[in-house]
Amino acid sequence: MNQDQFAVLTDEELRAQVKQSKTARIYDAVIFGVLIGIAIYSSVKNGFGLLTFLPLVYLPIAARNKIKYTALEKVFKERKL
């Protein structure tokens, strides 16, 4: 969803989206942290390999979620909720 799609939401729907997006940000941080841990463990144990670069696979997903959250927050602040 982009900012135009968030603009047509009602206040209650917007609040629900913000709450859901905050939860998704926490999940993104946890998943990324686990992937970093796996990459470090794999690098120490076996040297560089496929698992070393595993966090790079998740970066586009986390970036897309961050862009969505930023647009959502902008609409949320414009409405002064």
PyMOL Python script that loads the backbone (N, CA, C, O; Angstrom):
from pymol import cmd

cmd.read_pdbstr("""\
ATOM      1  N   MET A   1       0.841  -1.185   0.000  1.00  0.00           N
ATOM      2  CA  MET A   1       0.000   0.000   0.000  1.00  0.00           C
ATOM      3  C   MET A   1       0.883   1.244   0.000  1.00  0.00           C
ATOM      4  O   MET A   1       1.902   1.294   0.689  1.00  0.00           O
ATOM      5  N   ASN A   2       0.495   2.216  -0.755  1.00  0.00           N
ATOM      6  CA  ASN A   2       1.231   3.468  -0.739  1.00  0.00           C
ATOM      7  C   ASN A   2       0.419   4.522   0.008  1.00  0.00           C
ATOM      8  O   ASN A   2      -0.651   4.234   0.542  1.00  0.00           O
ATOM      9  N   GLN A   3       0.936   5.727   0.037  1.00  0.00           N
ATOM     10  CA  GLN A   3       0.312   6.786   0.831  1.00  0.00           C
ATOM     11  C   GLN A   3      -1.099   7.105   0.354  1.00  0.00           C
ATOM     12  O   GLN A   3      -1.964   7.424   1.170  1.00  0.00           O
ATOM     13  N   ASP A   4      -1.348   7.026  -0.943  1.00  0.00           N
ATOM     14  CA  ASP A   4      -2.686   7.309  -1.469  1.00  0.00           C
ATOM     15  C   ASP A   4      -3.699   6.277  -0.977  1.00  0.00           C
ATOM     16  O   ASP A   4      -4.850   6.613  -0.697  1.00  0.00           O
ATOM     17  N   GLN A   5      -3.272   5.045  -0.874  1.00  0.00           N
ATOM     18  CA  GLN A   5      -4.166   3.998  -0.394  1.00  0.00           C
ATOM     19  C   GLN A   5      -4.440   4.145   1.097  1.00  0.00           C
ATOM     20  O   GLN A   5      -5.530   3.806   1.559  1.00  0.00           O
ATOM     21  N   PHE A   6      -3.478   4.640   1.849  1.00  0.00           N
ATOM     22  CA  PHE A   6      -3.693   4.863   3.280  1.00  0.00           C
ATOM     23  C   PHE A   6      -4.607   6.053   3.519  1.00  0.00           C
ATOM     24  O   PHE A   6      -5.299   6.109   4.535  1.00  0.00           O
ATOM     25  N   ALA A   7      -4.617   6.995   2.601  1.00  0.00           N
ATOM     26  CA  ALA A   7      -5.414   8.208   2.774  1.00  0.00           C
ATOM     27  C   ALA A   7      -6.909   7.918   2.738  1.00  0.00           C
ATOM     28  O   ALA A   7      -7.689   8.670   3.322  1.00  0.00           O
ATOM     29  N   VAL A   8      -7.324   6.863   2.077  1.00  0.00           N
ATOM     30  CA  VAL A   8      -8.754   6.553   1.976  1.00  0.00           C
ATOM     31  C   VAL A   8      -9.254   5.721   3.154  1.00  0.00           C
ATOM     32  O   VAL A   8     -10.454   5.469   3.257  1.00  0.00           O
ATOM     33  N   LEU A   9      -8.369   5.292   4.034  1.00  0.00           N
ATOM     34  CA  LEU A   9      -8.781   4.503   5.191  1.00  0.00           C
ATOM     35  C   LEU A   9      -9.465   5.380   6.231  1.00  0.00           C
ATOM     36  O   LEU A   9      -9.160   6.565   6.363  1.00  0.00           O
ATOM     37  N   THR A  10     -10.392   4.778   6.964  1.00  0.00           N
ATOM     38  CA  THR A  10     -11.011   5.495   8.069  1.00  0.00           C
ATOM     39  C   THR A  10     -10.014   5.579   9.217  1.00  0.00           C
ATOM     40  O   THR A  10      -8.967   4.933   9.187  1.00  0.00           O
ATOM     41  N   ASP A  11     -10.345   6.381  10.234  1.00  0.00           N
ATOM     42  CA  ASP A  11      -9.440   6.536  11.371  1.00  0.00           C
ATOM     43  C   ASP A  11      -9.208   5.216  12.091  1.00  0.00           C
ATOM     44  O   ASP A  11      -8.082   4.917  12.488  1.00  0.00           O
ATOM     45  N   GLU A  12     -10.265   4.419  12.263  1.00  0.00           N
ATOM     46  CA  GLU A  12     -10.122   3.143  12.962  1.00  0.00           C
ATOM     47  C   GLU A  12      -9.267   2.168  12.155  1.00  0.00           C
ATOM     48  O   GLU A  12      -8.426   1.461  12.711  1.00  0.00           O
ATOM     49  N   GLU A  13      -9.487   2.138  10.849  1.00  0.00           N
ATOM     50  CA  GLU A  13      -8.683   1.270   9.997  1.00  0.00           C
ATOM     51  C   GLU A  13      -7.222   1.706   9.997  1.00  0.00           C
ATOM     52  O   GLU A  13      -6.314   0.876   9.982  1.00  0.00           O
ATOM     53  N   LEU A  14      -7.011   3.018  10.013  1.00  0.00           N
ATOM     54  CA  LEU A  14      -5.651   3.547  10.034  1.00  0.00           C
ATOM     55  C   LEU A  14      -4.953   3.182  11.338  1.00  0.00           C
ATOM     56  O   LEU A  14      -3.783   2.799  11.331  1.00  0.00           O
ATOM     57  N   ARG A  15      -5.653   3.298  12.437  1.00  0.00           N
ATOM     58  CA  ARG A  15      -5.065   2.907  13.730  1.00  0.00           C
ATOM     59  C   ARG A  15      -4.721   1.412  13.742  1.00  0.00           C
ATOM     60  O   ARG A  15      -3.676   1.018  14.259  1.00  0.00           O
ATOM     61  N   ALA A  16      -5.591   0.595  13.177  1.00  0.00           N
ATOM     62  CA  ALA A  16      -5.336  -0.843  13.112  1.00  0.00           C
ATOM     63  C   ALA A  16      -4.112  -1.137  12.240  1.00  0.00           C
ATOM     64  O   ALA A  16      -3.304  -2.004  12.573  1.00  0.00           O
ATOM     65  N   GLN A  17      -3.980  -0.420  11.137  1.00  0.00           N
ATOM     66  CA  GLN A  17      -2.824  -0.608  10.260  1.00  0.00           C
ATOM     67  C   GLN A  17      -1.530  -0.196  10.965  1.00  0.00           C
ATOM     68  O   GLN A  17      -0.507  -0.866  10.826  1.00  0.00           O
ATOM     69  N   VAL A  18      -1.573   0.897  11.716  1.00  0.00           N
ATOM     70  CA  VAL A  18      -0.380   1.348  12.453  1.00  0.00           C
ATOM     71  C   VAL A  18       0.010   0.301  13.489  1.00  0.00           C
ATOM     72  O   VAL A  18       1.188  -0.025  13.635  1.00  0.00           O
ATOM     73  N   LYS A  19      -0.967  -0.219  14.199  1.00  0.00           N
ATOM     74  CA  LYS A  19      -0.686  -1.241  15.220  1.00  0.00           C
ATOM     75  C   LYS A  19      -0.093  -2.495  14.574  1.00  0.00           C
ATOM     76  O   LYS A  19       0.866  -3.069  15.089  1.00  0.00           O
ATOM     77  N   GLN A  20      -0.663  -2.914  13.452  1.00  0.00           N
ATOM     78  CA  GLN A  20      -0.169  -4.082  12.748  1.00  0.00           C
ATOM     79  C   GLN A  20       1.241  -3.832  12.210  1.00  0.00           C
ATOM     80  O   GLN A  20       2.084  -4.729  12.228  1.00  0.00           O
ATOM     81  N   SER A  21       1.490  -2.637  11.741  1.00  0.00           N
ATOM     82  CA  SER A  21       2.790  -2.302  11.190  1.00  0.00           C
ATOM     83  C   SER A  21       3.866  -2.251  12.276  1.00  0.00           C
ATOM     84  O   SER A  21       5.008  -2.644  12.040  1.00  0.00           O
ATOM     85  N   LYS A  22       3.501  -1.766  13.461  1.00  0.00           N
ATOM     86  CA  LYS A  22       4.468  -1.755  14.566  1.00  0.00           C
ATOM     87  C   LYS A  22       4.856  -3.175  14.954  1.00  0.00           C
ATOM     88  O   LYS A  22       6.020  -3.450  15.244  1.00  0.00           O
ATOM     89  N   THR A  23       3.880  -4.073  14.959  1.00  0.00           N
ATOM     90  CA  THR A  23       4.160  -5.468  15.264  1.00  0.00           C
ATOM     91  C   THR A  23       5.061  -6.074  14.193  1.00  0.00           C
ATOM     92  O   THR A  23       5.978  -6.834  14.507  1.00  0.00           O
ATOM     93  N   ALA A  24       4.805  -5.744  12.943  1.00  0.00           N
ATOM     94  CA  ALA A  24       5.622  -6.253  11.844  1.00  0.00           C
ATOM     95  C   ALA A  24       7.061  -5.757  11.951  1.00  0.00           C
ATOM     96  O   ALA A  24       7.994  -6.488  11.619  1.00  0.00           O
ATOM     97  N   ARG A  25       7.247  -4.532  12.408  1.00  0.00           N
ATOM     98  CA  ARG A  25       8.609  -4.006  12.586  1.00  0.00           C
ATOM     99  C   ARG A  25       9.367  -4.785  13.641  1.00  0.00           C
ATOM    100  O   ARG A  25      10.562  -5.040  13.493  1.00  0.00           O
ATOM    101  N   ILE A  26       8.674  -5.165  14.708  1.00  0.00           N
ATOM    102  CA  ILE A  26       9.308  -5.971  15.755  1.00  0.00           C
ATOM    103  C   ILE A  26       9.696  -7.333  15.201  1.00  0.00           C
ATOM    104  O   ILE A  26      10.796  -7.823  15.458  1.00  0.00           O
ATOM    105  N   TYR A  27       8.790  -7.949  14.437  1.00  0.00           N
ATOM    106  CA  TYR A  27       9.094  -9.237  13.821  1.00  0.00           C
ATOM    107  C   TYR A  27      10.275  -9.123  12.864  1.00  0.00           C
ATOM    108  O   TYR A  27      11.138 -10.000  12.833  1.00  0.00           O
ATOM    109  N   ASP A  28      10.317  -8.054  12.091  1.00  0.00           N
ATOM    110  CA  ASP A  28      11.440  -7.849  11.175  1.00  0.00           C
ATOM    111  C   ASP A  28      12.755  -7.781  11.935  1.00  0.00           C
ATOM    112  O   ASP A  28      13.748  -8.377  11.517  1.00  0.00           O
ATOM    113  N   ALA A  29      12.766  -7.066  13.038  1.00  0.00           N
ATOM    114  CA  ALA A  29      13.990  -6.933  13.829  1.00  0.00           C
ATOM    115  C   ALA A  29      14.419  -8.279  14.407  1.00  0.00           C
ATOM    116  O   ALA A  29      15.603  -8.615  14.395  1.00  0.00           O
ATOM    117  N   VAL A  30      13.464  -9.040  14.907  1.00  0.00           N
ATOM    118  CA  VAL A  30      13.788 -10.350  15.489  1.00  0.00           C
ATOM    119  C   VAL A  30      14.306 -11.300  14.412  1.00  0.00           C
ATOM    120  O   VAL A  30      15.320 -11.970  14.609  1.00  0.00           O
ATOM    121  N   ILE A  31      13.624 -11.359  13.291  1.00  0.00           N
ATOM    122  CA  ILE A  31      14.048 -12.249  12.206  1.00  0.00           C
ATOM    123  C   ILE A  31      15.424 -11.860  11.701  1.00  0.00           C
ATOM    124  O   ILE A  31      16.275 -12.721  11.478  1.00  0.00           O
ATOM    125  N   PHE A  32      15.644 -10.568  11.521  1.00  0.00           N
ATOM    126  CA  PHE A  32      16.950 -10.116  11.040  1.00  0.00           C
ATOM    127  C   PHE A  32      18.044 -10.435  12.055  1.00  0.00           C
ATOM    128  O   PHE A  32      19.144 -10.833  11.673  1.00  0.00           O
ATOM    129  N   GLY A  33      17.754 -10.266  13.337  1.00  0.00           N
ATOM    130  CA  GLY A  33      18.729 -10.604  14.374  1.00  0.00           C
ATOM    131  C   GLY A  33      19.073 -12.083  14.377  1.00  0.00           C
ATOM    132  O   GLY A  33      20.239 -12.452  14.516  1.00  0.00           O
ATOM    133  N   VAL A  34      18.072 -12.925  14.225  1.00  0.00           N
ATOM    134  CA  VAL A  34      18.316 -14.368  14.170  1.00  0.00           C
ATOM    135  C   VAL A  34      19.150 -14.719  12.942  1.00  0.00           C
ATOM    136  O   VAL A  34      20.071 -15.532  13.025  1.00  0.00           O
ATOM    137  N   LEU A  35      18.832 -14.111  11.811  1.00  0.00           N
ATOM    138  CA  LEU A  35      19.597 -14.384  10.596  1.00  0.00           C
ATOM    139  C   LEU A  35      21.048 -13.923  10.724  1.00  0.00           C
ATOM    140  O   LEU A  35      21.958 -14.592  10.235  1.00  0.00           O
ATOM    141  N   ILE A  36      21.263 -12.796  11.373  1.00  0.00           N
ATOM    142  CA  ILE A  36      22.634 -12.327  11.623  1.00  0.00           C
ATOM    143  C   ILE A  36      23.368 -13.322  12.522  1.00  0.00           C
ATOM    144  O   ILE A  36      24.533 -13.643  12.286  1.00  0.00           O
ATOM    145  N   GLY A  37      22.677 -13.805  13.551  1.00  0.00           N
ATOM    146  CA  GLY A  37      23.281 -14.802  14.439  1.00  0.00           C
ATOM    147  C   GLY A  37      23.644 -16.077  13.697  1.00  0.00           C
ATOM    148  O   GLY A  37      24.722 -16.632  13.913  1.00  0.00           O
ATOM    149  N   ILE A  38      22.769 -16.543  12.834  1.00  0.00           N
ATOM    150  CA  ILE A  38      23.046 -17.738  12.037  1.00  0.00           C
ATOM    151  C   ILE A  38      24.245 -17.497  11.128  1.00  0.00           C
ATOM    152  O   ILE A  38      25.102 -18.367  10.975  1.00  0.00           O
ATOM    153  N   ALA A  39      24.300 -16.316  10.529  1.00  0.00           N
ATOM    154  CA  ALA A  39      25.407 -15.995   9.622  1.00  0.00           C
ATOM    155  C   ALA A  39      26.737 -15.955  10.377  1.00  0.00           C
ATOM    156  O   ALA A  39      27.747 -16.456   9.882  1.00  0.00           O
ATOM    157  N   ILE A  40      26.740 -15.371  11.553  1.00  0.00           N
ATOM    158  CA  ILE A  40      27.981 -15.296  12.337  1.00  0.00           C
ATOM    159  C   ILE A  40      28.407 -16.689  12.778  1.00  0.00           C
ATOM    160  O   ILE A  40      29.580 -17.047  12.669  1.00  0.00           O
ATOM    161  N   TYR A  41      27.465 -17.470  13.273  1.00  0.00           N
ATOM    162  CA  TYR A  41      27.781 -18.834  13.713  1.00  0.00           C
ATOM    163  C   TYR A  41      28.317 -19.660  12.549  1.00  0.00           C
ATOM    164  O   TYR A  41      29.305 -20.381  12.691  1.00  0.00           O
ATOM    165  N   SER A  42      27.657 -19.550  11.395  1.00  0.00           N
ATOM    166  CA  SER A  42      28.092 -20.297  10.222  1.00  0.00           C
ATOM    167  C   SER A  42      29.481 -19.866   9.770  1.00  0.00           C
ATOM    168  O   SER A  42      30.293 -20.702   9.374  1.00  0.00           O
ATOM    169  N   SER A  43      29.754 -18.576   9.826  1.00  0.00           N
ATOM    170  CA  SER A  43      31.068 -18.088   9.405  1.00  0.00           C
ATOM    171  C   SER A  43      32.175 -18.562  10.335  1.00  0.00           C
ATOM    172  O   SER A  43      33.265 -18.917   9.886  1.00  0.00           O
ATOM    173  N   VAL A  44      31.891 -18.564  11.626  1.00  0.00           N
ATOM    174  CA  VAL A  44      32.894 -18.995  12.591  1.00  0.00           C
ATOM    175  C   VAL A  44      33.114 -20.503  12.503  1.00  0.00           C
ATOM    176  O   VAL A  44      34.249 -20.978  12.557  1.00  0.00           O
ATOM    177  N   LYS A  45      32.032 -21.240  12.369  1.00  0.00           N
ATOM    178  CA  LYS A  45      32.111 -22.695  12.380  1.00  0.00           C
ATOM    179  C   LYS A  45      32.640 -23.271  11.066  1.00  0.00           C
ATOM    180  O   LYS A  45      33.498 -24.154  11.081  1.00  0.00           O
ATOM    181  N   ASN A  46      32.138 -22.780   9.931  1.00  0.00           N
ATOM    182  CA  ASN A  46      32.456 -23.397   8.641  1.00  0.00           C
ATOM    183  C   ASN A  46      33.156 -22.467   7.661  1.00  0.00           C
ATOM    184  O   ASN A  46      33.457 -22.883   6.543  1.00  0.00           O
ATOM    185  N   GLY A  47      33.420 -21.245   8.034  1.00  0.00           N
ATOM    186  CA  GLY A  47      33.976 -20.282   7.088  1.00  0.00           C
ATOM    187  C   GLY A  47      32.852 -19.674   6.260  1.00  0.00           C
ATOM    188  O   GLY A  47      31.672 -19.891   6.538  1.00  0.00           O
ATOM    189  N   PHE A  48      33.228 -18.920   5.253  1.00  0.00           N
ATOM    190  CA  PHE A  48      32.217 -18.276   4.425  1.00  0.00           C
ATOM    191  C   PHE A  48      31.491 -19.314   3.578  1.00  0.00           C
ATOM    192  O   PHE A  48      32.095 -20.218   3.002  1.00  0.00           O
ATOM    193  N   GLY A  49      30.173 -19.146   3.526  1.00  0.00           N
ATOM    194  CA  GLY A  49      29.353 -20.059   2.740  1.00  0.00           C
ATOM    195  C   GLY A  49      28.018 -19.425   2.436  1.00  0.00           C
ATOM    196  O   GLY A  49      27.858 -18.208   2.533  1.00  0.00           O
ATOM    197  N   LEU A  50      27.072 -20.242   2.072  1.00  0.00           N
ATOM    198  CA  LEU A  50      25.754 -19.762   1.700  1.00  0.00           C
ATOM    199  C   LEU A  50      25.044 -19.100   2.879  1.00  0.00           C
ATOM    200  O   LEU A  50      24.406 -18.062   2.704  1.00  0.00           O
ATOM    201  N   LEU A  51      25.141 -19.674   4.060  1.00  0.00           N
ATOM    202  CA  LEU A  51      24.449 -19.118   5.223  1.00  0.00           C
ATOM    203  C   LEU A  51      25.034 -17.787   5.689  1.00  0.00           C
ATOM    204  O   LEU A  51      24.382 -17.043   6.420  1.00  0.00           O
ATOM    205  N   THR A  52      26.235 -17.494   5.277  1.00  0.00           N
ATOM    206  CA  THR A  52      26.853 -16.223   5.644  1.00  0.00           C
ATOM    207  C   THR A  52      26.087 -15.053   5.037  1.00  0.00           C
ATOM    208  O   THR A  52      25.994 -13.986   5.644  1.00  0.00           O
ATOM    209  N   PHE A  53      25.547 -15.248   3.859  1.00  0.00           N
ATOM    210  CA  PHE A  53      24.858 -14.173   3.146  1.00  0.00           C
ATOM    211  C   PHE A  53      23.340 -14.257   3.272  1.00  0.00           C
ATOM    212  O   PHE A  53      22.619 -13.555   2.563  1.00  0.00           O
ATOM    213  N   LEU A  54      22.858 -15.098   4.155  1.00  0.00           N
ATOM    214  CA  LEU A  54      21.420 -15.270   4.353  1.00  0.00           C
ATOM    215  C   LEU A  54      20.697 -13.984   4.759  1.00  0.00           C
ATOM    216  O   LEU A  54      19.587 -13.756   4.280  1.00  0.00           O
ATOM    217  N   PRO A  55      21.265 -13.134   5.616  1.00  0.00           N
ATOM    218  CA  PRO A  55      20.560 -11.887   5.973  1.00  0.00           C
ATOM    219  C   PRO A  55      20.319 -10.966   4.776  1.00  0.00           C
ATOM    220  O   PRO A  55      19.375 -10.176   4.791  1.00  0.00           O
ATOM    221  N   LEU A  56      21.152 -11.054   3.748  1.00  0.00           N
ATOM    222  CA  LEU A  56      20.970 -10.215   2.569  1.00  0.00           C
ATOM    223  C   LEU A  56      19.696 -10.561   1.813  1.00  0.00           C
ATOM    224  O   LEU A  56      19.150  -9.720   1.099  1.00  0.00           O
ATOM    225  N   VAL A  57      19.224 -11.779   1.963  1.00  0.00           N
ATOM    226  CA  VAL A  57      17.989 -12.200   1.299  1.00  0.00           C
ATOM    227  C   VAL A  57      16.787 -11.511   1.938  1.00  0.00           C
ATOM    228  O   VAL A  57      15.809 -11.206   1.255  1.00  0.00           O
ATOM    229  N   TYR A  58      16.857 -11.269   3.232  1.00  0.00           N
ATOM    230  CA  TYR A  58      15.730 -10.689   3.950  1.00  0.00           C
ATOM    231  C   TYR A  58      15.703  -9.158   3.887  1.00  0.00           C
ATOM    232  O   TYR A  58      14.676  -8.554   4.196  1.00  0.00           O
ATOM    233  N   LEU A  59      16.773  -8.543   3.507  1.00  0.00           N
ATOM    234  CA  LEU A  59      16.835  -7.079   3.465  1.00  0.00           C
ATOM    235  C   LEU A  59      15.766  -6.439   2.580  1.00  0.00           C
ATOM    236  O   LEU A  59      15.172  -5.453   3.016  1.00  0.00           O
ATOM    237  N   PRO A  60      15.478  -6.919   1.381  1.00  0.00           N
ATOM    238  CA  PRO A  60      14.424  -6.268   0.570  1.00  0.00           C
ATOM    239  C   PRO A  60      13.040  -6.342   1.228  1.00  0.00           C
ATOM    240  O   PRO A  60      12.242  -5.413   1.099  1.00  0.00           O
ATOM    241  N   ILE A  61      12.763  -7.418   1.916  1.00  0.00           N
ATOM    242  CA  ILE A  61      11.476  -7.555   2.602  1.00  0.00           C
ATOM    243  C   ILE A  61      11.374  -6.536   3.724  1.00  0.00           C
ATOM    244  O   ILE A  61      10.355  -5.860   3.866  1.00  0.00           O
ATOM    245  N   ALA A  62      12.429  -6.426   4.521  1.00  0.00           N
ATOM    246  CA  ALA A  62      12.436  -5.469   5.617  1.00  0.00           C
ATOM    247  C   ALA A  62      12.387  -4.031   5.097  1.00  0.00           C
ATOM    248  O   ALA A  62      11.741  -3.175   5.702  1.00  0.00           O
ATOM    249  N   ALA A  63      13.056  -3.766   3.993  1.00  0.00           N
ATOM    250  CA  ALA A  63      13.040  -2.418   3.417  1.00  0.00           C
ATOM    251  C   ALA A  63      11.644  -2.050   2.918  1.00  0.00           C
ATOM    252  O   ALA A  63      11.198  -0.917   3.100  1.00  0.00           O
ATOM    253  N   ARG A  64      10.960  -2.997   2.292  1.00  0.00           N
ATOM    254  CA  ARG A  64       9.597  -2.736   1.818  1.00  0.00           C
ATOM    255  C   ARG A  64       8.661  -2.459   2.993  1.00  0.00           C
ATOM    256  O   ARG A  64       7.809  -1.574   2.916  1.00  0.00           O
ATOM    257  N   ASN A  65       8.821  -3.216   4.078  1.00  0.00           N
ATOM    258  CA  ASN A  65       8.000  -2.986   5.265  1.00  0.00           C
ATOM    259  C   ASN A  65       8.288  -1.627   5.890  1.00  0.00           C
ATOM    260  O   ASN A  65       7.376  -0.971   6.395  1.00  0.00           O
ATOM    261  N   LYS A  66       9.537  -1.202   5.861  1.00  0.00           N
ATOM    262  CA  LYS A  66       9.887   0.104   6.423  1.00  0.00           C
ATOM    263  C   LYS A  66       9.294   1.240   5.592  1.00  0.00           C
ATOM    264  O   LYS A  66       8.816   2.228   6.150  1.00  0.00           O
ATOM    265  N   ILE A  67       9.319   1.112   4.281  1.00  0.00           N
ATOM    266  CA  ILE A  67       8.725   2.133   3.408  1.00  0.00           C
ATOM    267  C   ILE A  67       7.226   2.224   3.655  1.00  0.00           C
ATOM    268  O   ILE A  67       6.666   3.319   3.708  1.00  0.00           O
ATOM    269  N   LYS A  68       6.585   1.090   3.803  1.00  0.00           N
ATOM    270  CA  LYS A  68       5.144   1.062   4.085  1.00  0.00           C
ATOM    271  C   LYS A  68       4.852   1.733   5.428  1.00  0.00           C
ATOM    272  O   LYS A  68       3.894   2.496   5.548  1.00  0.00           O
ATOM    273  N   TYR A  69       5.677   1.448   6.434  1.00  0.00           N
ATOM    274  CA  TYR A  69       5.471   2.037   7.754  1.00  0.00           C
ATOM    275  C   TYR A  69       5.673   3.551   7.721  1.00  0.00           C
ATOM    276  O   TYR A  69       4.943   4.291   8.381  1.00  0.00           O
ATOM    277  N   THR A  70       6.653   4.009   6.961  1.00  0.00           N
ATOM    278  CA  THR A  70       6.917   5.440   6.861  1.00  0.00           C
ATOM    279  C   THR A  70       5.739   6.167   6.214  1.00  0.00           C
ATOM    280  O   THR A  70       5.338   7.234   6.680  1.00  0.00           O
ATOM    281  N   ALA A  71       5.184   5.599   5.147  1.00  0.00           N
ATOM    282  CA  ALA A  71       4.022   6.205   4.493  1.00  0.00           C
ATOM    283  C   ALA A  71       2.817   6.205   5.423  1.00  0.00           C
ATOM    284  O   ALA A  71       2.053   7.169   5.464  1.00  0.00           O
ATOM    285  N   LEU A  72       2.659   5.137   6.155  1.00  0.00           N
ATOM    286  CA  LEU A  72       1.545   5.023   7.100  1.00  0.00           C
ATOM    287  C   LEU A  72       1.665   6.054   8.218  1.00  0.00           C
ATOM    288  O   LEU A  72       0.675   6.683   8.590  1.00  0.00           O
ATOM    289  N   GLU A  73       2.853   6.227   8.746  1.00  0.00           N
ATOM    290  CA  GLU A  73       3.078   7.219   9.803  1.00  0.00           C
ATOM    291  C   GLU A  73       2.842   8.637   9.293  1.00  0.00           C
ATOM    292  O   GLU A  73       2.331   9.483  10.028  1.00  0.00           O
ATOM    293  N   LYS A  74       3.206   8.900   8.053  1.00  0.00           N
ATOM    294  CA  LYS A  74       2.994  10.231   7.491  1.00  0.00           C
ATOM    295  C   LYS A  74       1.515  10.564   7.422  1.00  0.00           C
ATOM    296  O   LYS A  74       1.107  11.667   7.784  1.00  0.00           O
ATOM    297  N   VAL A  75       0.709   9.616   6.959  1.00  0.00           N
ATOM    298  CA  VAL A  75      -0.739   9.824   6.902  1.00  0.00           C
ATOM    299  C   VAL A  75      -1.312   9.960   8.305  1.00  0.00           C
ATOM    300  O   VAL A  75      -2.198  10.779   8.550  1.00  0.00           O
ATOM    301  N   PHE A  76      -0.800   9.152   9.218  1.00  0.00           N
ATOM    302  CA  PHE A  76      -1.258   9.170  10.612  1.00  0.00           C
ATOM    303  C   PHE A  76      -0.992  10.532  11.251  1.00  0.00           C
ATOM    304  O   PHE A  76      -1.842  11.058  11.971  1.00  0.00           O
ATOM    305  N   LYS A  77       0.183  11.104  10.990  1.00  0.00           N
ATOM    306  CA  LYS A  77       0.520  12.414  11.541  1.00  0.00           C
ATOM    307  C   LYS A  77      -0.251  13.542  10.851  1.00  0.00           C
ATOM    308  O   LYS A  77      -0.581  14.547  11.481  1.00  0.00           O
ATOM    309  N   GLU A  78      -0.537  13.376   9.562  1.00  0.00           N
ATOM    310  CA  GLU A  78      -1.316  14.401   8.860  1.00  0.00           C
ATOM    311  C   GLU A  78      -2.718  14.518   9.447  1.00  0.00           C
ATOM    312  O   GLU A  78      -3.277  15.612   9.519  1.00  0.00           O
ATOM    313  N   ARG A  79      -3.271  13.409   9.857  1.00  0.00           N
ATOM    314  CA  ARG A  79      -4.611  13.411  10.452  1.00  0.00           C
ATOM    315  C   ARG A  79      -4.573  13.771  11.936  1.00  0.00           C
ATOM    316  O   ARG A  79      -5.615  13.969  12.561  1.00  0.00           O
ATOM    317  N   LYS A  80      -3.369  13.853  12.490  1.00  0.00           N
ATOM    318  CA  LYS A  80      -3.178  14.226  13.910  1.00  0.00           C
ATOM    319  C   LYS A  80      -3.921  13.270  14.832  1.00  0.00           C
ATOM    320  O   LYS A  80      -4.659  13.683  15.727  1.00  0.00           O
ATOM    321  N   LEU A  81      -3.701  11.956  14.584  1.00  0.00           N
ATOM    322  CA  LEU A  81      -4.349  10.940  15.414  1.00  0.00           C
ATOM    323  C   LEU A  81      -3.453  10.520  16.543  1.00  0.00           C
ATOM    324  O   LEU A  81      -3.831   9.670  17.349  1.00  0.00           O
TER     325      LEU A  81
END
""", "prot")
cmd.dss("prot")
cmd.show_as("cartoon", "prot")
cmd.util.cbc("prot")
cmd.orient("prot")
